[in-house]
Structures are given as structure tokens and as C-alpha cells.
Amino acid sequence: MAHVTNPKAEEILDKEFKCLNAGFVRLVDYMGGDESIVQAARVSYGQGTKTVSEDRILLRYLMRHLHTTPFEMVELKFHVKLPIFVARQWIRHRTANVNELSGRYSIMKDEFYAPSEDAIKGQNVKNKQGRSEEEVPAELRRKVLDTILLDQQSSYKRYEEFLNDNIARELARINLPLSLYTEWYWKIDLHNLLHFLHLRMDRHAQYEIRAYAEIIGEIVKSVAPMAWEAFEDYVLFAERFSKAELSVIASLIDIDKITKESIASKGLTGLEADEFLEKLKRIKGLE
């Protein structure tokens, strides 16, 4: 199989996509695309033996049935500039190769993240790790933002003083806040990247990391558009149900009124329609 390139992906290579107030995401390199996924799934077939429509059907089948290994044949490498607190959330996804800027060797730039005033919210009383949607009084928002900016300026001034006094960089940096920007190169295969995006594009994810995830999602769409379409259909905009929830759904289903024709009118045809009917029958059996 020839080296896979995608014109849309080539257009955005090394393009800097701005994020937050001073961050960015760049696609540095990529290996493979939709063709690589279906080629890995077929293994023994040569390039050109299947049509694009057949490739799409196979790719969607793989995503729908959680056959994830072929998606690992695609890799993307990013250069990302991000606040340290975002990086600490991000690094919990331990399936990538990462090389980060080191404050032991480099002098950290005077660049910090500060939220916009309208992004300053109170604590969500139901979600212990999230923000409330209720508005915070303007005076309090201003106080919070002023304090953040003042602390950032003060900590960086002390950092510069330590450097000027020839204190070791690895010590001078230790009081710098989590809002300081760092940079890294981050390389990951498509399967694990889609898992990252499923979690970090969720509306419950912290806004700041969600902003990066949404940019990366648009990049993935350029590299592997059919894979991205399948991801949206079967993962990103899909829902999971517990056994108890399925029992409730079963009680509401009138299976005798559901036909292939009614399913086709909603866009489900062929094998996918057959699989859907089988799912409904299994769910009905839980009643």
C-alpha cells in the first residue's frame, strides 16, 4: 500500500490553531488515514480492490462493533501550548508519547492563562468537580480575576529575581502557578485519541481542556473524515443505557409496529438496520 496522505490534512500541517488566551494546537505530522484503517482490517487485500463506499461501510462496522485495533494504524503528532493545570488533566491519558518543555533547562515565559470574566462561575452543588451555570455577581468576578492576575505577576517577578540571583532554575520555578503555560509534543494513535476526545469533548469536561479537544477534533476530521463521521455517530453522540434503563425502554417499545421500512425512513438500511432490529428484540426480551 502506498503512503497515505490527505489533501485537507496536508493543508493544515504546522498551522497554528489558537486556543484560550495564549495557547495553540499544531498538527506536526500524521501517519495514515481512513484507507489505513480499512487496509489493516482487510489485511490480505491490495489497495484499490474496494470502493470508497465499501470502505465506509467497513469502517463504520468496525467502529460500531468496537473493533478498535485497525484504528491504531493511524497516528497523529501535535505540538500543543497549554496551561499547566490543563496539562495535568491531559497527561492522565497514558496512551500517548509525550515530551514536555522542562523548567529545569529552559526559562519559563511570562505567559499565564486567566479566564474571561463570564467564565468565572461558582461551584456546582451536584457535580463536585464542575462549575455552576448560575451567574456570579460582577463585582466578585472582577475581584477573582484581579487577584488571579496579581498573583501571577507577583510569582513571576519572584521567579525572575531568583534567576537574577543565580538560583538554580529547577528551584526558581517551584512557586510558579498552575496557570503558567507549558508546551509539549504529543503523539497518539487514532483509537486512543478518539477515547481522549470522547471524554474531553463531553459537556461535563472542564471548559479549558474541552477547548483544546474541540480543536483536535476538527484536525482529526481532516486526517480521517470517515472515521470521524463514524465516531460522531456511534460514540460522541450516542448514549449508553443500564439494564434497568433498558427495561424501561422495553416497556415502551411496540415491536410489532417497527418495520424495516420505518427504520429506513430514519436513515438506517442494510446490515445496520438488521442489527438495530435485533437490538430492539433483545431489549424487548428484558421486559
Secondary structure, DSSP 8 states (H G I E B T S, - for coil): ------HHHHHHBT-EEEETTTEEEEEEEEE--HHHHHHHHH-SS-TTSS-HHHHHHHHHHHHHTT--GGGGG-EEEEEEEEEHHHHHHHTT--SSEEEE--TTTS---S-B----GGG-EEE-SS-TTSEEEEE--HHHHHHHHHHHHHHHHHHHHHHHHHHHTT--HHHHTTT--TTBEEEEEEEEEHHHHHHHHHHHSSTTS-HHHHHHHHHHHHHHHHH-HHHHHHHIIIIIT-----HHHHHHHHHH--GGG--HHHHHTTT--HHHHHHHHHHHHHHHTT-
